[in-house]
Amino acid sequence: MVVGTRKTDRRARIVLPDDFANETVIIERVGTNELRLRKKRTLTQLVAGITPENLHGEWDTGPAVGNEAL
């Protein structure tokens, strides 16, 4: 992980690295004076990360209740 220091302007804006250009980003506050910035991944990117090792089978949630049982 590359950590850099950048100064904000009067409106708290910063310039991001080029690989963030034209991307939707998620900003999370992780502390009183710390933010985490990451790219928002698409469904296609998430599905591409599925492997046999991280794929699980069906879960037994018990008998159907309510209107889902026809």
For each residue, the residues with C-beta under 8 A, 3 or more apart:
1:
2:
3:
4:
5:
6: 14 15
7: 14
8: 11 12 13 14
9: 12 13 14
10:
11: 8
12: 8 9
13: 8 9
14: 6 7 8 9
15: 6
16: 20 21 25 37
17: 20
18: 21
19: 23
20: 16 17 23 25 39
21: 16 18
22:
23: 19 20 39 40
24: 39 40
25: 16 20 37 38 39 40
26: 37 38 39 40
27: 35 36 37
28: 35 36 37 38
29: 34 35 36
30: 34 35 36
31: 34
32:
33:
34: 29 30 31
35: 27 28 29 30
36: 27 28 29 30
37: 16 25 26 27 28
38: 25 26 28
39: 20 23 24 25 26
40: 23 24 25 26
41: 45 46
42: 45 46
43: 46 47
44: 47 48
45: 41 42 48 49
46: 41 42 43 49 50
47: 43 44 50
48: 44 45
49: 45 46 54
50: 46 47 54 55
51: 54 55
52: 55
53:
54: 49 50 51
55: 50 51 52
56: 59
57:
58:
59: 56
60:
61:
62: 65
63: 69
64: 68 69
65: 62 68 69
66: 69
67: 70
68: 64 65
69: 63 64 65 66
70: 67
